[in-house]
Amino acid sequence: MTNEEFDTFETNLQDNLLRVCSSLGMLNGVLLASDDLDGKWKEFAPEYMVDAVRNVNDYPEFTLACAGYAGFAVAKWWDEDWGRHHGAEFKDLQGPRGFDDMDDHITVNILGLAIDSPEAGVLRSTMEALTQQAWNFIRHSQVESGTADALKAFARAAYVIYRLGAAIELKKMGYRFQAVNLNDYKS
C-alpha cells in the first residue's frame, strides 16, 4: 500500500471508531486532541511496537487496547501536571509484569480507579468494543496478513486507538471543543 492508501485507511478507521465511541456515549462525535498528546505517542510508539509485535498474534485486541490505555494515561498526566509528566517514558505505563498488565497498572495507579469499579468496567468494555472493531477493520482491509503492510496497518490502528483513549479521558475530565467568535475579543 502507498502512504496515501495508509492515510485513507487511518482516516476511515478513525471515523468508524469515533462513531462507535459516540454511540457508546464516550465522545460526542469530536476527537479531542492535543499536539502534546500526539507527540507523546511518537515517543512511545517504538517501544510499544516492540511489545505489540511479540503479542499481536496471540492477543491482537489486548495489544491494541494497550495503546488506548496509554492514551488514557497520557491525557490524565497532561491534565494533572504536564510539566512533571511530559518526560514520562513508556516503561512508566507498564505494570510489574510489563506489557502484560499495562491496562491494570494504568487503571489503578495512573487513573486512580479500583480495578473492579464500574468506571473501570466502562473503560474496559469501551476498549473491547473499539479494538474488536479495529481488528475487524484490519482483517477486512486489503492488507495481507504477516506482511510489512500488515505491520504498518496495525501501527496506524494503534495510533488511532491511542488518540481515542486520550480523547475519552479528556472528555471525562470535562474538556470540550467550543466555537469561539474571535470578533468578540477584538479591542
C-alpha positions in Angstrom: 0.0 0.0 0.0 1.1 3.6 -0.6 1.4 6.2 2.1 -1.8 7.8 0.7 -3.6 4.5 1.0 -2.4 4.1 4.6 -3.6 7.7 5.3 -7.0 6.8 3.9 -7.0 3.6 6.0 -6.2 5.6 9.1 -8.8 8.3 8.4 -11.6 5.7 7.7 -10.7 3.7 10.8 -10.7 6.8 13.0 -14.1 7.9 11.6 -15.5 4.5 12.2 -14.2 4.2 15.7 -15.2 7.8 16.5 -18.8 6.8 15.6 -18.5 3.8 17.9 -17.3 5.9 20.8 -20.1 8.4 20.2 -22.7 5.7 20.1 -21.4 4.4 23.4 -21.6 7.9 24.9 -17.9 8.2 25.4 -17.4 11.0 22.9 -19.7 13.5 21.1 -18.6 12.9 17.5 -15.4 15.0 18.0 -11.9 13.8 18.6 -10.4 15.9 21.4 -6.7 16.1 20.7 -3.5 18.0 21.6 -0.1 18.2 19.9 1.4 17.4 23.3 -0.5 14.1 23.5 0.2 13.2 19.8 3.8 14.0 20.3 4.0 11.6 23.3 2.7 8.8 21.1 5.6 9.4 18.7 8.0 8.9 21.7 6.2 5.8 23.0 5.4 4.1 19.6 8.8 2.4 19.0 8.8 0.7 22.4 5.1 -0.1 22.2 5.6 -1.7 18.8 8.3 -4.0 20.2 6.0 -5.3 22.8 3.0 -5.3 20.4 4.7 -7.4 17.7 5.5 -10.0 20.3 1.9 -10.2 21.4 -0.3 -9.4 18.4 -0.7 -12.9 17.1 -1.9 -14.3 20.4 -3.7 -11.2 21.8 -4.4 -8.8 19.0 -7.2 -6.9 20.7 -5.4 -6.7 24.0 -2.4 -5.4 22.2 -4.4 -2.6 20.6 -6.2 -1.9 23.9 -2.8 -1.1 25.5 -2.5 1.8 23.1 -5.8 3.1 24.2 -4.9 2.7 27.9 -1.7 4.6 27.1 -3.9 7.4 25.7 -5.9 7.4 28.9 -2.7 7.8 31.0 -1.1 10.5 28.9 -4.3 12.6 28.9 -4.5 12.2 32.7 -0.9 13.3 33.1 -1.4 16.2 30.7 -4.3 17.5 32.7 -2.7 16.8 36.1 0.8 18.3 35.7 2.3 18.2 32.2 5.4 19.9 33.4 6.1 17.0 35.7 4.8 14.2 33.4 5.9 15.3 29.9 9.2 13.4 30.4 7.4 10.1 31.3 8.7 7.0 29.5 6.9 4.0 28.0 8.1 1.9 31.0 6.1 4.2 33.3 2.9 2.9 31.7 3.8 -0.7 32.3 2.9 -2.7 35.4 5.0 -5.2 37.4 4.6 -7.7 34.6 5.5 -5.2 31.9 3.2 -5.1 28.9 1.0 -8.0 30.2 -0.6 -5.9 32.9 -0.3 -2.4 31.4 -4.1 -2.0 31.4 -4.5 -2.8 35.1 -1.5 -0.7 36.1 -2.8 2.4 34.2 -6.3 1.8 35.6 -5.2 1.6 39.2 -2.0 3.6 39.5 -2.5 6.4 37.0 -6.2 6.8 36.6 -6.8 6.0 40.3 -9.7 3.6 39.7 -10.4 0.4 41.6 -9.9 -2.5 39.1 -13.4 -3.8 39.7 -15.1 -0.3 39.8 -18.0 0.5 37.4 -15.9 3.2 35.8 -13.0 0.8 35.1 -15.6 -1.6 33.7 -16.9 1.0 31.3 -13.4 1.8 30.1 -12.6 -1.9 29.7 -15.8 -2.6 27.7 -15.2 0.5 25.6 -11.7 -0.7 24.7 -13.1 -4.1 23.9 -15.6 -2.6 21.5 -13.1 -0.4 19.8 -10.4 -3.0 19.5 -12.8 -5.6 18.1 -13.9 -3.1 15.5 -10.3 -2.1 14.7 -9.1 -5.7 14.4 -12.1 -6.5 12.1 -11.3 -3.4 10.1 -7.7 -4.5 9.7 -8.7 -8.1 8.7 -11.2 -6.9 6.1 -8.8 -4.3 4.6 -6.7 -5.1 1.5 -3.7 -5.7 3.7 -2.2 -9.2 3.5 -1.6 -10.8 6.9 2.0 -11.3 8.0 3.4 -8.6 5.7 5.2 -5.3 6.3 2.0 -3.6 5.2 0.1 -5.6 7.9 2.5 -4.2 10.5 2.1 -0.7 9.2 -1.7 -1.1 9.3 -1.5 -2.3 12.8 0.7 0.6 13.8 -1.8 3.1 12.3 -4.6 1.3 14.1 -2.7 1.5 17.4 -2.2 5.3 16.9 -6.0 5.7 16.3 -6.8 3.7 19.4 -4.3 5.8 21.4 -5.9 9.1 20.2 -9.3 7.8 21.1 -8.2 6.7 24.5 -6.8 10.2 25.1 -10.0 11.9 23.8 -12.2 9.7 26.1 -10.1 10.7 29.1 -10.1 14.4 28.1 -13.9 14.3 27.8 -14.3 12.5 31.1 -12.2 15.3 32.7 -14.5 18.0 31.2 -12.6 19.1 28.1 -14.6 20.0 25.0 -14.2 21.9 21.8 -16.2 25.1 21.8 -16.8 27.5 19.0 -15.3 30.9 19.7 -16.1 34.1 17.8 -12.8 35.9 17.6 -14.6 39.2 16.8 -15.8 39.2 20.4 -12.2 39.6 21.6 -11.2 42.4 19.3 -10.4 45.7 21.0 
